[in-house]
């Protein structure tokens, strides 16, 4: 689904710059936040490990180095999770155009629900806030588990990638689901029924977003792929042949 989204996105050069604009805005904000986190990482590491104040210098430095790295890891995880939600809110009109272009290629939207812009934006913000809250609830325990020897270095990153992938997919399909008048609970039910496909798509997007500038460049393509994922989850055509068969006259 992600590669097909890239292909659809790549065939429409006019959408490339249109889709990158909101991602660049979000990217600049998140880079500033990451820079601030790195700058104050030593102070924050000391703040969360006050019990190590009386330790020997070497032990205290080692613990706070691990704590600082864990904070950066948590910041990176939450950054990836929240970047998509914030970018989708900022770029709602932009990504709506990309999603519509994809829908048109595969037969359009049955029973499309037309919503005023401001009502649609309020719904997007509300659903994004709920997803952000849930992602933080998962992110904090993963942050704590990151301190566990071995498990924190090998098992937790895999779990974190799956959790992040799930929430990314949940956020990215919001545009096509809203076009059908479906809110977050309907999204959850549809994606849970297609869990392997959803996780495969979401984890692939997550890994791409870890590449420098990956989130900025690939968010529009991820929206295109998520539109295909939404259509598949809702039992709609994602194949040109299906569309041709559906529109062909029946033989007598």
Secondary structure, 3 states (H helix, E strand, C coil): CHHHHHHHHHCCHHHHHHHHHHHHHHHHHHHHHHHHHHHCHHHHHHHHCHHHCCCCHHHHHHHHHHHHHHHHHHHHHHHHHHHHHHHHHHCHHHHHHHHHHHHHHCCCCCCCCCCCHHHHHHHHHHHHHHHHHHHHHHHHHHHHHCCCCCHHHHHHHHHHHHHHHHHHHHHHCHHHHHHCCCCHHHHHHHHHCCHHHHHHHHHHHHHHHHCCCHHHHHHHHHHHHHHHHHHHHCCCCCCHHHHHHHHCCCCC
